[in-house]
Amino acid sequence: MKLYADRVPTAVRQLITDLLVVLWVYLSIRVALWIHDVVLKLAVPGQKLESAGSGIADNLAEAGSKVGRVPVVGDDLTKPFTGAADAARSLADAGHQQQEWVDQLALILPLMALAVPLALVFFLWLPLRLRWIRRASVALAVRDEPAGRDLLALRALASRPLSELAKLGPDIAQSWRAGDAAAVDALAELELKRLGLRRSRA
């Protein structure tokens, strides 16, 4: 895998990584929205229960009101209707509470589903990306200056694997110490390549 990665230019690898991160975030959001929609469907029984309970309570209250108009025994006949209406309202309240619980769950579960993917993006990928941007910006600023290219060459000598340095020649370090322009340029190009940059054509 490492040999394959070495064959892919840094800029291409970074572009592919950025696209994968964008796709990762998009899919995570889609999954969160799907979870939200699925959980909201659990509120349907509560809606039906609230609607049915409210309807029954209203009908019983209306019937009790009519029965209450009966002379002498009206109050006694109203009590069963009032009790039944109160029970129906309790059912309606239970349905309403279920909907509130489902609404809260529909908010919490998608947030939990998004937490891990977004945490990986913001706390792992983003710091690495910002660090590369800072390094690449500095390299761009100094790459066309002799002193800057010497710094890039020094950076390459200090950080690049020996196998890469050996490809530039067995005496590359000695040539750099001697101020050989070709050696400095080769080392600077190696560091720029690591950052996904190229030497200015100017």
JOHU-V532595 format. One record per residue. N is the residue number from 1. SS is DSSP state (a for helix, b for strand, c for the rest). Layout:
n-><N,N>
ss-><SS,SS>
This chain:
n-><1,2,3,4,5,6,7,8,9,10,11,12,13,14,15,16,17,18,19,20,21,22,23,24,25,26,27,28,29,30,31,32,33,34,35,36,37,38,39,40,41,42,43,44,45,46,47,48,49,50,51,52,53,54,55,56,57,58,59,60,61,62,63,64,65,66,67,68,69,70,71,72,73,74,75,76,77,78,79,80,81,82,83,84,85,86,87,88,89,90,91,92,93,94,95,96,97,98,99,100,101,102,103,104,105,106,107,108,109,110,111,112,113,114,115,116,117,118,119,120,121,122,123,124,125,126,127,128,129,130,131,132,133,134,135,136,137,138,139,140,141,142,143,144,145,146,147,148,149,150,151,152,153,154,155,156,157,158,159,160,161,162,163,164,165,166,167,168,169,170,171,172,173,174,175,176,177,178,179,180,181,182,183,184,185,186,187,188,189,190,191,192,193,194,195,196,197,198,199,200,201,202>
ss-><c,a,a,a,a,a,a,c,c,a,a,a,a,a,a,a,a,a,a,a,a,a,a,a,a,a,a,a,a,a,a,a,a,a,a,a,a,a,a,a,c,c,a,a,a,a,a,a,a,a,a,a,a,a,a,a,a,a,a,a,a,a,a,a,a,a,a,c,c,c,c,c,c,a,a,a,a,a,a,a,a,a,a,a,a,a,a,a,a,a,a,a,a,a,a,a,a,a,a,a,a,a,a,a,a,a,a,a,a,a,a,a,a,a,a,a,a,a,a,a,a,a,a,a,a,a,a,a,a,a,a,a,a,a,a,a,a,a,a,a,a,a,c,c,c,a,a,a,a,a,a,a,a,a,a,a,a,a,a,c,c,a,a,a,a,a,a,c,c,c,c,a,a,a,a,a,a,c,c,c,a,a,a,a,a,a,a,a,a,a,a,a,a,a,c,c,c,c,c,c,c,c>
